[in-house]
Amino acid sequence: MIKPHVSESGLAYPDDLALLKRIYDEVCEERGIVLGSPEASDLAIEAMRLFSAGVFDEVTIGRRLRGGDGETGEFSPRRHSG
């Protein structure tokens, strides 16, 4: 079986986008983030920023988007009080 291409160049190929979308959907569901909301937009931007910065591993991206790696620059979506 041929392994789907996953970029290590920072260019997002269809398989890369599918991976990022899967992680994005999981994190949105876990956090109760409504798709289309400002928080969801922030999450998508951060996922692409990580990927563009050379973070290609699914586990690492997921952990960083969840804020669980302890590194500076952790993602924390803006919260709006309602």
All heavy atoms as a GROMACS GRO file, in nm:
protein
  627
    1MET      N    1   0.085  -0.119   0.000
    1MET     CA    2   0.000   0.000   0.000
    1MET      C    3   0.088   0.124   0.000
    1MET      O    4   0.187   0.130   0.072
    1MET     CB    5  -0.090  -0.002   0.122
    1MET     CG    6  -0.183   0.113   0.129
    1MET     SD    7  -0.299   0.086   0.266
    1MET     CE    8  -0.367   0.246   0.276
    2ILE      N    9   0.051   0.222  -0.078
    2ILE     CA   10   0.127   0.347  -0.087
    2ILE      C   11   0.085   0.438   0.027
    2ILE      O   12  -0.034   0.462   0.050
    2ILE     CB   13   0.102   0.416  -0.222
    2ILE    CG1   14   0.151   0.326  -0.336
    2ILE    CG2   15   0.171   0.551  -0.225
    2ILE    CD1   16   0.117   0.379  -0.474
    3LYS      N   17   0.185   0.487   0.098
    3LYS     CA   18   0.157   0.580   0.207
    3LYS      C   19   0.120   0.716   0.149
    3LYS      O   20   0.188   0.765   0.058
    3LYS     CB   21   0.282   0.593   0.295
    3LYS     CG   22   0.261   0.685   0.413
    3LYS     CD   23   0.386   0.695   0.497
    3LYS     CE   24   0.363   0.793   0.610
    3LYS     NZ   25   0.483   0.818   0.686
    4PRO      N   26   0.013   0.780   0.199
    4PRO     CA   27  -0.023   0.913   0.148
    4PRO      C   28   0.090   1.011   0.175
    4PRO      O   29   0.160   1.001   0.275
    4PRO     CB   30  -0.148   0.952   0.227
    4PRO     CG   31  -0.180   0.839   0.316
    4PRO     CD   32  -0.074   0.735   0.303
    5HIS      N   33   0.107   1.106   0.084
    5HIS     CA   34   0.213   1.205   0.100
    5HIS      C   35   0.178   1.297   0.216
    5HIS      O   36   0.068   1.347   0.227
    5HIS     CB   37   0.229   1.288  -0.027
    5HIS     CG   38   0.329   1.397  -0.008
    5HIS    ND1   39   0.464   1.371  -0.007
    5HIS    CD2   40   0.315   1.528   0.016
    5HIS    CE1   41   0.528   1.484   0.014
    5HIS    NE2   42   0.439   1.581   0.028
    6VAL      N   43   0.274   1.318   0.303
    6VAL     CA   44   0.263   1.417   0.409
    6VAL      C   45   0.384   1.506   0.396
    6VAL      O   46   0.497   1.459   0.394
    6VAL     CB   47   0.256   1.352   0.549
    6VAL    CG1   48   0.253   1.459   0.657
    6VAL    CG2   49   0.134   1.262   0.560
    7SER      N   50   0.360   1.633   0.385
    7SER     CA   51   0.467   1.730   0.359
    7SER      C   52   0.562   1.743   0.476
    7SER      O   53   0.522   1.734   0.591
    7SER     CB   54   0.405   1.867   0.332
    7SER     OG   55   0.504   1.964   0.314
    8GLU      N   56   0.686   1.765   0.445
    8GLU     CA   57   0.784   1.806   0.545
    8GLU      C   58   0.845   1.938   0.502
    8GLU      O   59   0.946   1.981   0.556
    8GLU     CB   60   0.890   1.697   0.563
    8GLU     CG   61   0.831   1.574   0.629
    8GLU     CD   62   0.935   1.472   0.668
    8GLU    OE1   63   1.055   1.501   0.659
    8GLU    OE2   64   0.894   1.364   0.711
    9SER      N   65   0.784   2.001   0.402
    9SER     CA   66   0.837   2.126   0.347
    9SER      C   67   0.761   2.248   0.396
    9SER      O   68   0.804   2.360   0.372
    9SER     CB   69   0.828   2.122   0.194
    9SER     OG   70   0.693   2.123   0.154
   10GLY      N   71   0.648   2.228   0.463
   10GLY     CA   72   0.565   2.341   0.502
   10GLY      C   73   0.455   2.370   0.401
   10GLY      O   74   0.366   2.448   0.429
   11LEU      N   75   0.463   2.307   0.282
   11LEU     CA   76   0.356   2.320   0.185
   11LEU      C   77   0.247   2.221   0.222
   11LEU      O   78   0.274   2.106   0.252
   11LEU     CB   79   0.406   2.288   0.044
   11LEU     CG   80   0.514   2.381  -0.011
   11LEU    CD1   81   0.564   2.328  -0.145
   11LEU    CD2   82   0.463   2.522  -0.024
   12ALA      N   83   0.124   2.264   0.221
   12ALA     CA   84   0.013   2.178   0.260
   12ALA      C   85  -0.046   2.109   0.137
   12ALA      O   86  -0.100   2.174   0.049
   12ALA     CB   87  -0.094   2.259   0.332
   13TYR      N   88  -0.032   1.978   0.133
   13TYR     CA   89  -0.091   1.895   0.028
   13TYR      C   90  -0.228   1.848   0.076
   13TYR      O   91  -0.261   1.862   0.196
   13TYR     CB   92   0.001   1.777  -0.002
   13TYR     CG   93   0.129   1.819  -0.069
   13TYR    CD1   94   0.243   1.847   0.005
   13TYR    CD2   95   0.135   1.834  -0.207
   13TYR    CE1   96   0.361   1.887  -0.057
   13TYR    CE2   97   0.252   1.874  -0.270
   13TYR     CZ   98   0.365   1.900  -0.194
   13TYR     OH   99   0.480   1.940  -0.256
   14PRO      N  100  -0.311   1.791  -0.011
   14PRO     CA  101  -0.444   1.747   0.031
   14PRO      C  102  -0.444   1.656   0.154
   14PRO      O  103  -0.528   1.673   0.243
   14PRO     CB  104  -0.499   1.675  -0.093
   14PRO     CG  105  -0.434   1.747  -0.207
   14PRO     CD  106  -0.293   1.777  -0.158
   15ASP      N  107  -0.350   1.563   0.162
   15ASP     CA  108  -0.344   1.476   0.280
   15ASP      C  109  -0.309   1.554   0.406
   15ASP      O  110  -0.356   1.523   0.516
   15ASP     CB  111  -0.242   1.363   0.260
   15ASP     CG  112  -0.288   1.261   0.158
   15ASP    OD1  113  -0.411   1.249   0.135
   15ASP    OD2  114  -0.202   1.193   0.100
   16ASP      N  115  -0.224   1.656   0.391
   16ASP     CA  116  -0.189   1.742   0.504
   16ASP      C  117  -0.311   1.818   0.553
   16ASP      O  118  -0.336   1.829   0.673
   16ASP     CB  119  -0.080   1.842   0.465
   16ASP     CG  120   0.047   1.777   0.416
   16ASP    OD1  121   0.086   1.672   0.472
   16ASP    OD2  122   0.107   1.831   0.321
   17LEU      N  123  -0.388   1.874   0.458
   17LEU     CA  124  -0.509   1.948   0.493
   17LEU      C  125  -0.611   1.858   0.561
   17LEU      O  126  -0.678   1.900   0.656
   17LEU     CB  127  -0.568   2.016   0.370
   17LEU     CG  128  -0.480   2.125   0.308
   17LEU    CD1  129  -0.541   2.174   0.178
   17LEU    CD2  130  -0.456   2.240   0.405
   18ALA      N  131  -0.622   1.734   0.514
   18ALA     CA  132  -0.714   1.639   0.577
   18ALA      C  133  -0.671   1.611   0.721
   18ALA      O  134  -0.755   1.603   0.811
   18ALA     CB  135  -0.721   1.510   0.496
   19LEU      N  136  -0.541   1.597   0.743
   19LEU     CA  137  -0.489   1.575   0.877
   19LEU      C  138  -0.520   1.694   0.967
   19LEU      O  139  -0.573   1.678   1.078
   19LEU     CB  140  -0.337   1.553   0.871
   19LEU     CG  141  -0.265   1.553   1.006
   19LEU    CD1  142  -0.292   1.422   1.079
   19LEU    CD2  143  -0.117   1.575   0.987
   20LEU      N  144  -0.491   1.815   0.919
   20LEU     CA  145  -0.518   1.935   0.998
   20LEU      C  146  -0.667   1.950   1.027
   20LEU      O  147  -0.706   1.988   1.138
   20LEU     CB  148  -0.463   2.058   0.926
   20LEU     CG  149  -0.311   2.066   0.917
   20LEU    CD1  150  -0.270   2.179   0.824
   20LEU    CD2  151  -0.248   2.081   1.053
   21LYS      N  152  -0.751   1.919   0.930
   21LYS     CA  153  -0.896   1.928   0.948
   21LYS      C  154  -0.944   1.828   1.052
   21LYS      O  155  -1.028   1.860   1.137
   21LYS     CB  156  -0.967   1.904   0.814
   21LYS     CG  157  -1.118   1.897   0.822
   21LYS     CD  158  -1.180   2.033   0.832
   21LYS     CE  159  -1.330   2.030   0.803
   21LYS     NZ  160  -1.410   2.013   0.922
   22ARG      N  161  -0.888   1.707   1.050
   22ARG     CA  162  -0.927   1.606   1.148
   22ARG      C  163  -0.890   1.651   1.290
   22ARG      O  164  -0.971   1.642   1.382
   22ARG     CB  165  -0.861   1.472   1.115
   22ARG     CG  166  -0.906   1.360   1.206
   22ARG     CD  167  -0.855   1.222   1.164
   22ARG     NE  168  -0.710   1.213   1.168
   22ARG     CZ  169  -0.631   1.199   1.062
   22ARG    NH1  170  -0.682   1.192   0.941
   22ARG    NH2  171  -0.501   1.191   1.075
   23ILE      N  172  -0.769   1.704   1.306
   23ILE     CA  173  -0.726   1.753   1.437
   23ILE      C  174  -0.815   1.870   1.480
   23ILE      O  175  -0.860   1.875   1.595
   23ILE     CB  176  -0.578   1.795   1.434
   23ILE    CG1  177  -0.489   1.675   1.402
   23ILE    CG2  178  -0.538   1.858   1.567
   23ILE    CD1  179  -0.346   1.715   1.365
   24TYR      N  180  -0.839   1.962   1.388
   24TYR     CA  181  -0.924   2.079   1.415
   24TYR      C  182  -1.062   2.036   1.462
   24TYR      O  183  -1.113   2.085   1.563
   24TYR     CB  184  -0.931   2.162   1.286
   24TYR     CG  185  -1.040   2.266   1.281
   24TYR    CD1  186  -1.020   2.393   1.334
   24TYR    CD2  187  -1.162   2.238   1.221
   24TYR    CE1  188  -1.119   2.489   1.326
   24TYR    CE2  189  -1.262   2.334   1.213
   24TYR     CZ  190  -1.239   2.459   1.266
   24TYR     OH  191  -1.337   2.554   1.260
   25ASP      N  192  -1.124   1.941   1.390
   25ASP     CA  193  -1.256   1.894   1.428
   25ASP      C  194  -1.256   1.831   1.566
   25ASP      O  195  -1.347   1.855   1.646
   25ASP     CB  196  -1.308   1.792   1.325
   25ASP     CG  197  -1.346   1.855   1.192
   25ASP    OD1  198  -1.366   1.978   1.185
   25ASP    OD2  199  -1.356   1.780   1.092
   26GLU      N  200  -1.153   1.751   1.597
   26GLU     CA  201  -1.144   1.686   1.728
   26GLU      C  202  -1.133   1.789   1.839
   26GLU      O  203  -1.202   1.779   1.941
   26GLU     CB  204  -1.022   1.594   1.732
   26GLU     CG  205  -1.036   1.469   1.649
   26GLU     CD  206  -0.906   1.390   1.640
   26GLU    OE1  207  -0.805   1.427   1.705
   26GLU    OE2  208  -0.905   1.288   1.567
   27VAL      N  209  -1.045   1.888   1.821
   27VAL     CA  210  -1.025   1.989   1.925
   27VAL      C  211  -1.151   2.074   1.942
   27VAL      O  212  -1.192   2.104   2.055
   27VAL     CB  213  -0.901   2.075   1.896
   27VAL    CG1  214  -0.887   2.188   1.998
   27VAL    CG2  215  -0.775   1.988   1.896
   28CYS      N  216  -1.216   2.112   1.831
   28CYS     CA  217  -1.340   2.189   1.841
   28CYS      C  218  -1.445   2.110   1.921
   28CYS      O  219  -1.511   2.166   2.009
   28CYS     CB  220  -1.394   2.223   1.702
   28CYS     SG  221  -1.309   2.360   1.620
   29GLU      N  222  -1.459   1.982   1.890
   29GLU     CA  223  -1.557   1.900   1.961
   29GLU      C  224  -1.522   1.888   2.109
   29GLU      O  225  -1.608   1.904   2.195
   29GLU     CB  226  -1.565   1.761   1.897
   29GLU     CG  227  -1.672   1.675   1.960
   29GLU     CD  228  -1.689   1.541   1.891
   29GLU    OE1  229  -1.657   1.531   1.771
   29GLU    OE2  230  -1.734   1.448   1.959
   30GLU      N  231  -1.396   1.860   2.140
   30GLU     CA  232  -1.353   1.846   2.280
   30GLU      C  233  -1.377   1.972   2.360
   30GLU      O  234  -1.414   1.965   2.477
   30GLU     CB  235  -1.204   1.811   2.285
   30GLU     CG  236  -1.171   1.673   2.235
   30GLU     CD  237  -1.022   1.654   2.214
   30GLU    OE1  238  -0.941   1.741   2.255
   30GLU    OE2  239  -0.985   1.550   2.156
   31ARG      N  240  -1.352   2.087   2.298
   31ARG     CA  241  -1.362   2.214   2.369
   31ARG      C  242  -1.500   2.280   2.356
   31ARG      O  243  -1.522   2.387   2.413
   31ARG     CB  244  -1.257   2.311   2.318
   31ARG     CG  245  -1.118   2.272   2.358
   31ARG     CD  246  -1.023   2.378   2.314
   31ARG     NE  247  -0.899   2.365   2.388
   31ARG     CZ  248  -0.805   2.456   2.391
   31ARG    NH1  249  -0.821   2.568   2.325
   31ARG    NH2  250  -0.696   2.436   2.460
   32GLY      N  251  -1.588   2.220   2.278
   32GLY     CA  252  -1.719   2.279   2.258
   32GLY      C  253  -1.713   2.408   2.177
   32GLY      O  254  -1.796   2.497   2.196
   33ILE      N  255  -1.615   2.416   2.088
   33ILE     CA  256  -1.600   2.534   2.003
   33ILE      C  257  -1.695   2.521   1.884
   33ILE      O  258  -1.695   2.420   1.815
   33ILE     CB  259  -1.455   2.550   1.955
   33ILE    CG1  260  -1.362   2.572   2.075
   33ILE    CG2  261  -1.443   2.663   1.854
   33ILE    CD1  262  -1.214   2.571   2.040
   34VAL      N  263  -1.777   2.621   1.862
   34VAL     CA  264  -1.874   2.620   1.754
   34VAL      C  265  -1.804   2.652   1.623
   34VAL      O  266  -1.731   2.752   1.613
   34VAL     CB  267  -1.986   2.723   1.781
   34VAL    CG1  268  -2.083   2.730   1.665
   34VAL    CG2  269  -2.058   2.691   1.910
   35LEU      N  270  -1.824   2.563   1.524
   35LEU     CA  271  -1.765   2.587   1.393
   35LEU      C  272  -1.814   2.720   1.337
   35LEU      O  273  -1.932   2.752   1.349
   35LEU     CB  274  -1.799   2.473   1.297
   35LEU     CG  275  -1.749   2.334   1.340
   35LEU    CD1  276  -1.791   2.230   1.237
   35LEU    CD2  277  -1.600   2.332   1.360
   36GLY      N  278  -1.724   2.797   1.280
   36GLY     CA  279  -1.759   2.927   1.226
   36GLY      C  280  -1.745   3.041   1.326
   36GLY      O  281  -1.756   3.158   1.289
   37SER      N  282  -1.720   3.008   1.453
   37SER     CA  283  -1.705   3.111   1.556
   37SER      C  284  -1.565   3.172   1.549
   37SER      O  285  -1.474   3.116   1.488
   37SER     CB  286  -1.727   3.049   1.694
   37SER     OG  287  -1.619   2.960   1.725
   38PRO      N  288  -1.545   3.286   1.616
   38PRO     CA  289  -1.411   3.344   1.620
   38PRO      C  290  -1.308   3.247   1.682
   38PRO      O  291  -1.194   3.241   1.637
   38PRO     CB  292  -1.428   3.468   1.708
   38PRO     CG  293  -1.571   3.506   1.690
   38PRO     CD  294  -1.645   3.374   1.677
   39GLU      N  295  -1.350   3.170   1.783
   39GLU     CA  296  -1.260   3.072   1.845
   39GLU      C  297  -1.219   2.964   1.746
   39GLU      O  298  -1.103   2.922   1.743
   39GLU     CB  299  -1.325   3.009   1.969
   39GLU     CG  300  -1.346   3.104   2.084
   39GLU     CD  301  -1.474   3.187   2.072
   39GLU    OE1  302  -1.553   3.166   1.979
   39GLU    OE2  303  -1.495   3.273   2.158
   40ALA      N  304  -1.314   2.920   1.665
   40ALA     CA  305  -1.284   2.818   1.564
   40ALA      C  306  -1.188   2.875   1.460
   40ALA      O  307  -1.095   2.805   1.417
   40ALA     CB  308  -1.413   2.770   1.498
   41SER      N  309  -1.208   2.998   1.422
   41SER     CA  310  -1.118   3.062   1.327
   41SER      C  311  -0.977   3.072   1.384
   41SER      O  312  -0.878   3.043   1.315
   41SER     CB  313  -1.172   3.202   1.292
   41SER     OG  314  -1.085   3.267   1.203
   42ASP      N  315  -0.967   3.111   1.510
   42ASP     CA  316  -0.837   3.120   1.576
   42ASP      C  317  -0.768   2.984   1.578
   42ASP      O  318  -0.647   2.974   1.556
   42ASP     CB  319  -0.852   3.169   1.720
   42ASP     CG  320  -0.889   3.315   1.730
   42ASP    OD1  321  -0.880   3.388   1.629
   42ASP    OD2  322  -0.928   3.358   1.841
   43LEU      N  323  -0.844   2.879   1.605
   43LEU     CA  324  -0.790   2.744   1.609
   43LEU      C  325  -0.736   2.703   1.472
   43LEU      O  326  -0.626   2.648   1.461
   43LEU     CB  327  -0.896   2.645   1.657
   43LEU     CG  328  -0.849   2.502   1.680
   43LEU    CD1  329  -0.757   2.495   1.801
   43LEU    CD2  330  -0.968   2.410   1.698
   44ALA      N  331  -0.811   2.731   1.367
   44ALA     CA  332  -0.768   2.697   1.232
   44ALA      C  333  -0.641   2.773   1.194
   44ALA      O  334  -0.548   2.716   1.136
   44ALA     CB  335  -0.880   2.727   1.132
   45ILE      N  336  -0.636   2.899   1.228
   45ILE     CA  337  -0.518   2.981   1.200
   45ILE      C  338  -0.397   2.925   1.273
   45ILE      O  339  -0.288   2.913   1.217
   45ILE     CB  340  -0.543   3.128   1.237
   45ILE    CG1  341  -0.644   3.189   1.140
   45ILE    CG2  342  -0.413   3.208   1.241
   45ILE    CD1  343  -0.700   3.323   1.184
   46GLU      N  344  -0.415   2.887   1.397
   46GLU     CA  345  -0.304   2.832   1.476
   46GLU      C  346  -0.258   2.698   1.419
   46GLU      O  347  -0.137   2.671   1.414
   46GLU     CB  348  -0.344   2.817   1.623
   46GLU     CG  349  -0.232   2.763   1.711
   46GLU     CD  350  -0.111   2.854   1.722
   46GLU    OE1  351  -0.114   2.969   1.677
   46GLU    OE2  352  -0.009   2.808   1.778
   47ALA      N  353  -0.350   2.615   1.374
   47ALA     CA  354  -0.313   2.486   1.314
   47ALA      C  355  -0.226   2.510   1.191
   47ALA      O  356  -0.122   2.446   1.174
   47ALA     CB  357  -0.438   2.406   1.278
   48MET      N  358  -0.265   2.603   1.107
   48MET     CA  359  -0.187   2.633   0.987
   48MET      C  360  -0.053   2.698   1.023
   48MET      O  361   0.048   2.672   0.959
   48MET     CB  362  -0.265   2.724   0.892
   48MET     CG  363  -0.381   2.654   0.823
   48MET     SD  364  -0.335   2.505   0.731
   48MET     CE  365  -0.223   2.573   0.609
   49ARG      N  366  -0.052   2.780   1.126
   49ARG     CA  367   0.073   2.843   1.170
   49ARG      C  368   0.173   2.738   1.216
   49ARG      O  369   0.290   2.741   1.180
   49ARG     CB  370   0.047   2.944   1.282
   49ARG     CG  371   0.171   3.025   1.320
   49ARG     CD  372   0.153   3.101   1.450
   49ARG     NE  373   0.147   3.012   1.564
   49ARG     CZ  374   0.254   2.949   1.619
   49ARG    NH1  375   0.373   2.964   1.566
   49ARG    NH2  376   0.240   2.871   1.723
   50LEU      N  377   0.124   2.642   1.295
   50LEU     CA  378   0.212   2.534   1.342
   50LEU      C  379   0.268   2.456   1.224
   50LEU      O  380   0.387   2.428   1.217
   50LEU     CB  381   0.136   2.440   1.435
   50LEU     CG  382   0.103   2.495   1.573
   50LEU    CD1  383   0.004   2.403   1.644
   50LEU    CD2  384   0.229   2.512   1.655
   51PHE      N  385   0.180   2.420   1.131
   51PHE     CA  386   0.222   2.343   1.014
   51PHE      C  387   0.325   2.421   0.933
   51PHE      O  388   0.428   2.368   0.894
   51PHE     CB  389   0.100   2.308   0.929
   51PHE     CG  390   0.133   2.216   0.816
   51PHE    CD1  391   0.138   2.079   0.836
   51PHE    CD2  392   0.161   2.265   0.690
   51PHE    CE1  393   0.170   1.993   0.732
   51PHE    CE2  394   0.193   2.180   0.587
   51PHE     CZ  395   0.198   2.043   0.607
   52SER      N  396   0.298   2.548   0.910
   52SER     CA  397   0.390   2.632   0.833
   52SER      C  398   0.524   2.651   0.902
   52SER      O  399   0.626   2.674   0.837
   52SER     CB  400   0.327   2.769   0.806
   52SER     OG  401   0.214   2.755   0.723
   53ALA      N  402   0.523   2.639   1.036
   53ALA     CA  403   0.646   2.652   1.114
   53ALA      C  404   0.725   2.521   1.120
   53ALA      O  405   0.830   2.515   1.182
   53ALA     CB  406   0.613   2.701   1.255
   54GLY      N  407   0.672   2.416   1.057
   54GLY     CA  408   0.747   2.291   1.053
   54GLY      C  409   0.700   2.184   1.149
   54GLY      O  410   0.769   2.084   1.168
   55VAL      N  411   0.586   2.205   1.211
   55VAL     CA  412   0.530   2.102   1.300
   55VAL      C  413   0.438   2.017   1.214
   55VAL      O  414   0.331   2.062   1.173
   55VAL     CB  415   0.454   2.165   1.419
   55VAL    CG1  416   0.399   2.057   1.510
   55VAL    CG2  417   0.544   2.262   1.495
   56PHE      N  418   0.479   1.893   1.185
   56PHE     CA  419   0.405   1.808   1.093
   56PHE      C  420   0.343   1.686   1.160
   56PHE      O  421   0.266   1.615   1.099
   56PHE     CB  422   0.497   1.760   0.979
   56PHE     CG  423   0.564   1.872   0.907
   56PHE    CD1  424   0.701   1.883   0.908
   56PHE    CD2  425   0.490   1.967   0.838
   56PHE    CE1  426   0.764   1.986   0.840
   56PHE    CE2  427   0.553   2.070   0.771
   56PHE     CZ  428   0.690   2.080   0.772
   57ASP      N  429   0.379   1.660   1.285
   57ASP     CA  430   0.333   1.541   1.354
   57ASP      C  431   0.193   1.560   1.412
   57ASP      O  432   0.167   1.659   1.482
   57ASP     CB  433   0.433   1.507   1.466
   57ASP     CG  434   0.390   1.389   1.548
   57ASP    OD1  435   0.391   1.276   1.493
   57ASP    OD2  436   0.354   1.410   1.666
   58GLU      N  437   0.105   1.465   1.384
   58GLU     CA  438  -0.035   1.475   1.428
   58GLU      C  439  -0.046   1.490   1.580
   58GLU      O  440  -0.121   1.573   1.630
   58GLU     CB  441  -0.112   1.352   1.381
   58GLU     CG  442  -0.256   1.350   1.426
   58GLU     CD  443  -0.334   1.234   1.367
   58GLU    OE1  444  -0.277   1.152   1.292
   58GLU    OE2  445  -0.453   1.227   1.397
   59VAL      N  446   0.029   1.410   1.653
   59VAL     CA  447   0.022   1.413   1.800
   59VAL      C  448   0.070   1.548   1.852
   59VAL      O  449   0.007   1.608   1.939
   59VAL     CB  450   0.104   1.297   1.861
   59VAL    CG1  451   0.113   1.310   2.012
   59VAL    CG2  452   0.044   1.163   1.821
   60THR      N  453   0.178   1.598   1.796
   60THR     CA  454   0.233   1.726   1.841
   60THR      C  455   0.139   1.841   1.810
   60THR      O  456   0.114   1.927   1.895
   60THR     CB  457   0.371   1.751   1.777
   60THR    OG1  458   0.457   1.642   1.810
   60THR    CG2  459   0.432   1.881   1.826
   61ILE      N  460   0.084   1.842   1.690
   61ILE     CA  461  -0.011   1.948   1.653
   61ILE      C  462  -0.132   1.944   1.746
   61ILE      O  463  -0.174   2.046   1.800
   61ILE     CB  464  -0.054   1.937   1.506
   61ILE    CG1  465   0.063   1.964   1.413
   61ILE    CG2  466  -0.169   2.035   1.476
   61ILE    CD1  467   0.037   1.933   1.267
   62GLY      N  468  -0.187   1.825   1.766
   62GLY     CA  469  -0.302   1.811   1.855
   62GLY      C  470  -0.272   1.859   1.996
   62GLY      O  471  -0.351   1.932   2.057
   63ARG      N  472  -0.156   1.819   2.047
   63ARG     CA  473  -0.118   1.859   2.183
   63ARG      C  474  -0.100   2.010   2.192
   63ARG      O  475  -0.147   2.072   2.288
   63ARG     CB  476   0.012   1.786   2.223
   63ARG     CG  477   0.050   1.812   2.368
   63ARG     CD  478   0.172   1.732   2.410
   63ARG     NE  479   0.287   1.768   2.328
   63ARG     CZ  480   0.359   1.684   2.254
   63ARG    NH1  481   0.328   1.557   2.250
   63ARG    NH2  482   0.462   1.727   2.184
   64ARG      N  483  -0.037   2.068   2.091
   64ARG     CA  484  -0.016   2.213   2.093
   64ARG      C  485  -0.148   2.288   2.084
   64ARG      O  486  -0.168   2.389   2.152
   64ARG     CB  487   0.076   2.256   1.979
   64ARG     CG  488   0.215   2.195   1.982
   64ARG     CD  489   0.319   2.271   2.061
   64ARG     NE  490   0.338   2.406   2.022
   64ARG     CZ  491   0.434   2.453   1.942
   64ARG    NH1  492   0.520   2.370   1.888
   64ARG    NH2  493   0.445   2.580   1.917
   65LEU      N  494  -0.240   2.240   2.000
   65LEU     CA  495  -0.370   2.307   1.989
   65LEU      C  496  -0.453   2.292   2.116
   65LEU      O  497  -0.536   2.376   2.146
   65LEU     CB  498  -0.448   2.254   1.868
   65LEU     CG  499  -0.391   2.290   1.732
   65LEU    CD1  500  -0.478   2.232   1.621
   65LEU    CD2  501  -0.378   2.441   1.713
   66ARG      N  502  -0.428   2.184   2.187
   66ARG     CA  503  -0.498   2.164   2.314
   66ARG      C  504  -0.430   2.237   2.429
   66ARG      O  505  -0.481   2.238   2.540
   66ARG     CB  506  -0.505   2.014   2.345
   66ARG     CG  507  -0.597   1.938   2.251
   66ARG     CD  508  -0.591   1.788   2.276
   66ARG     NE  509  -0.683   1.717   2.190
   66ARG     CZ  510  -0.650   1.663   2.073
   66ARG    NH1  511  -0.525   1.671   2.028
   66ARG    NH2  512  -0.740   1.600   2.002
   67GLY      N  513  -0.313   2.295   2.403
   67GLY     CA  514  -0.241   2.370   2.506
   67GLY      C  515  -0.173   2.281   2.606
   67GLY      O  516  -0.147   2.324   2.718
   68GLY      N  517  -0.137   2.158   2.569
   68GLY     CA  518  -0.083   2.065   2.665
   68GLY      C  519   0.064   2.036   2.653
   68GLY      O  520   0.110   1.936   2.703
   69ASP      N  521   0.144   2.123   2.590
   69ASP     CA  522   0.285   2.090   2.575
   69ASP      C  523   0.377   2.173   2.662
   69ASP      O  524   0.494   2.144   2.672
   69ASP     CB  525   0.328   2.099   2.430
   69ASP     CG  526   0.331   2.241   2.377
   69ASP    OD1  527   0.287   2.332   2.449
   69ASP    OD2  528   0.376   2.258   2.264
   70GLY      N  529   0.324   2.278   2.725
   70GLY     CA  530   0.405   2.357   2.816
   70GLY      C  531   0.504   2.450   2.748
   70GLY      O  532   0.577   2.521   2.814
   71GLU      N  533   0.509   2.452   2.613
   71GLU     CA  534   0.600   2.541   2.544
   71GLU      C  535   0.538   2.680   2.534
   71GLU      O  536   0.418   2.695   2.537
   71GLU     CB  537   0.629   2.490   2.403
   71GLU     CG  538   0.704   2.360   2.401
   71GLU     CD  539   0.733   2.312   2.260
   71GLU    OE1  540   0.725   2.393   2.166
   71GLU    OE2  541   0.763   2.194   2.246
   72THR      N  542   0.623   2.780   2.516
   72THR     CA  543   0.570   2.914   2.493
   72THR      C  544   0.497   2.914   2.360
   72THR      O  545   0.525   2.835   2.272
   72THR     CB  546   0.683   3.018   2.491
   72THR    OG1  547   0.775   2.982   2.389
   72THR    CG2  548   0.752   3.027   2.624
   73GLY      N  549   0.403   3.001   2.346
   73GLY     CA  550   0.326   3.007   2.224
   73GLY      C  551   0.212   2.907   2.220
   73GLY      O  552   0.158   2.879   2.116
   74GLU      N  553   0.176   2.853   2.337
   74GLU     CA  554   0.063   2.761   2.341
   74GLU      C  555  -0.061   2.830   2.289
   74GLU      O  556  -0.080   2.950   2.310
   74GLU     CB  557   0.036   2.715   2.484
   74GLU     CG  558   0.133   2.614   2.535
   74GLU     CD  559   0.100   2.569   2.675
   74GLU    OE1  560   0.002   2.620   2.733
   74GLU    OE2  561   0.171   2.484   2.726
   75PHE      N  562  -0.145   2.755   2.225
   75PHE     CA  563  -0.268   2.810   2.172
   75PHE      C  564  -0.371   2.825   2.282
   75PHE      O  565  -0.396   2.734   2.358
   75PHE     CB  566  -0.324   2.721   2.061
   75PHE     CG  567  -0.456   2.771   2.011
   75PHE    CD1  568  -0.462   2.886   1.936
   75PHE    CD2  569  -0.573   2.706   2.042
   75PHE    CE1  570  -0.583   2.934   1.891
   75PHE    CE2  571  -0.694   2.753   1.998
   75PHE     CZ  572  -0.699   2.868   1.922
   76SER      N  573  -0.430   2.940   2.290
   76SER     CA  574  -0.540   2.966   2.382
   76SER      C  575  -0.640   3.052   2.308
   76SER      O  576  -0.615   3.170   2.286
   76SER     CB  577  -0.489   3.038   2.507
   76SER     OG  578  -0.597   3.066   2.593
   77PRO      N  579  -0.752   2.992   2.264
   77PRO     CA  580  -0.847   3.071   2.186
   77PRO      C  581  -0.904   3.184   2.269
   77PRO      O  582  -0.919   3.172   2.389
   77PRO     CB  583  -0.956   2.971   2.148
   77PRO     CG  584  -0.947   2.864   2.249
   77PRO     CD  585  -0.802   2.858   2.291
   78ARG      N  586  -0.934   3.293   2.200
   78ARG     CA  587  -0.995   3.404   2.271
   78ARG      C  588  -1.131   3.362   2.321
   78ARG      O  589  -1.202   3.286   2.258
   78ARG     CB  590  -1.005   3.526   2.181
   78ARG     CG  591  -1.084   3.501   2.054
   78ARG     CD  592  -1.083   3.620   1.964
   78ARG     NE  593  -1.107   3.572   1.828
   78ARG     CZ  594  -1.092   3.643   1.721
   78ARG    NH1  595  -1.052   3.767   1.732
   78ARG    NH2  596  -1.114   3.595   1.603
   79ARG      N  597  -1.166   3.408   2.433
   79ARG     CA  598  -1.296   3.377   2.492
   79ARG      C  599  -1.380   3.504   2.495
   79ARG      O  600  -1.330   3.609   2.532
   79ARG     CB  601  -1.282   3.322   2.634
   79ARG     CG  602  -1.203   3.194   2.642
   79ARG     CD  603  -1.283   3.081   2.590
   79ARG     NE  604  -1.204   2.959   2.596
   79ARG     CZ  605  -1.231   2.853   2.526
   79ARG    NH1  606  -1.332   2.851   2.444
   79ARG    NH2  607  -1.157   2.745   2.536
   80HIS      N  608  -1.502   3.490   2.457
   80HIS     CA  609  -1.594   3.604   2.460
   80HIS      C  610  -1.695   3.580   2.571
   80HIS      O  611  -1.753   3.473   2.578
   80HIS     CB  612  -1.668   3.618   2.327
   80HIS     CG  613  -1.577   3.648   2.213
   80HIS    ND1  614  -1.528   3.774   2.192
   80HIS    CD2  615  -1.525   3.568   2.116
   80HIS    CE1  616  -1.450   3.771   2.084
   80HIS    NE2  617  -1.448   3.648   2.038
   81SER      N  618  -1.712   3.678   2.655
   81SER     CA  619  -1.816   3.662   2.756
   81SER      C  620  -1.948   3.703   2.694
   81SER      O  621  -1.955   3.794   2.614
   81SER     CB  622  -1.784   3.748   2.879
   81SER     OG  623  -1.760   3.881   2.843
   82GLY      N  624  -2.052   3.630   2.730
   82GLY     CA  625  -2.179   3.655   2.665
   82GLY      C  626  -2.285   3.701   2.753
   82GLY      O  627  -2.296   3.724   2.860
   0.00000   0.00000   0.00000
